[in-house]
Amino acid sequence: MHPLAYTVKGSRLRGPNARSRVDEDRRLQRRQRLWNARIVLPADCAADFDEVRRLLSAAGIRLATEAELAALFPECEVGAMPPFGNLFNIPVLPDESLASAEFVGFTAGTHRDVLHVGGADFHALVNPLVASFAFKEAVSIP
């Protein structure tokens, strides 16, 4: 358990091995019909959504709203959903930089609970489509 944090950047600054914590874990939609996907990337990165659109062959994707996330994951606090989209028949796309990670850390349904799973175990559990779409983002420490 770690101190309450509503952003991963906030929790990342508090924990050991913070660089490996997952930052983005998003639900995407196509404009033509509802379609969900989860992208997963390191906490110190941002997503290149043009590349995500290309990878998914979906020009009209957008991030989900908090209300949509709450409806899709009612047992989780909004913003604290673990990256196991496969449990909900949602494809999971981790950035390739996580493919060789010793472990992956992510929230476990609450803003206080964080799980650390071996990188190989994460890939075995989720069977994700690994792709390259993340870029380093400057992090300011208060």
N, C-alpha and C positions, 0 to 999 in steps of 0.2 A: 504494500500500500504506500502511496506517496501523498504529499499534501494536495489538497483540492486544486485543480487546474482546469480551466475551460478551454485552453488552447494547448496543442501539443508542444508548441514552442515554449510555453510556460512550464509544462511538465518536463520537457527535455532539459531545461536548464537546471532542474533539481535532481535528476537521476544520474547514476553511473552509466557509463557507456552510452551517453545520450545521442551520439551521432547515428546510432542504429535504430533509434525509435522511429516509428512510422508517423509521418505528418499527414499527408493527404490520403483520405480514404473516402472517395466521393461516389455519389450515385449520379449517373448520367441518364439523360433521356433523349430520344429522337423526337423531333417535332411531329412526324407523321403518326406515330403510335408510341405508347408508353413502352419503354425498353430500358432496362437497368443494367449498369455495369459498375464495378468498383475498381478504382485505380489506387495503387498503393505505391508510395515513394518515400525516400528518406526525409527525415524531419528538416534537414537543412536544404531541401530542394523545393522547387515549384514545378508544376506540370506545364508542358508545352501542349496546350489544347489543340493547336493546329495539327500536331503530330497525333494526338489521341483521336481527333476526327478522322485523320487519314487511316490510322490503324483499324478503326471501327467501321470505316466506310460510311460515316454518318456526318454529313455537313451540319445538321441541325441539333447538335447536342448542347446540353446546358447542365449546370450544377443543380442538384435537387434543393428544394426549399427545406427548412427545418420541419415544417408540417408534413411534407412528403416522407422525410426520413423517420419521423415519429410514427407514421402510419406503417411504414415498411418494417421497422424494427421496434415494435411496441415494448419489448422487454428490456430495451437499452435506453440509457439517457442519450438525448440528442447530442451528437458529436462524439459519442464514446462507443460507437459500434465497432466491434472487432472486424478485421478484414477477412471474414469467412463467408463471403457472398455465396460460395458454392452450397452452403446449407440452405440458402433461399433461392436456389436455381438462378443465381446472378453470376455472370462471368467475372473473374477477378484478374486484373492486369497489373502485376507489380512491375516496377521499373527494373531493368536488367541490373542496375547497381545493387539491388537486394539479392540477386540470384546467388552471389558468392558470399553473402553476409554470414558471419558466424552465428548470429542470432537476429531475430526480428522482435522488436518490442512494440506493443500496441495496447490501447485501452481495452478493457475487458467488460464493456457494458456500462461502466460507471466512470466518472471523472476522477475517481480515487484509486481504482484498481488497474494495474498494468501487468501484462503477461510478457514474458520473454520466452520465445520458442526458437529452437535451433532452426537456422535457415533451411537446411535440408528437410527437417521435419515439417516446416511450414509448406514447402513445395509439395511434399508427399501428401499432406492433409488437404490442401486446397486445389492441387493440380491446375495451377494458373497458366495463363498465356503471358509469358514474359516478353516485354517489349522495351524499347528505349524511348522515353518521352520526358524525362526529368532533367532539370538544369539547376545548378547551384544558385541559391538565393542568399543574399547577404542577410545576416542575422545581427540585430543590434541587441546588446545586453544592457539592460537598464542599470 
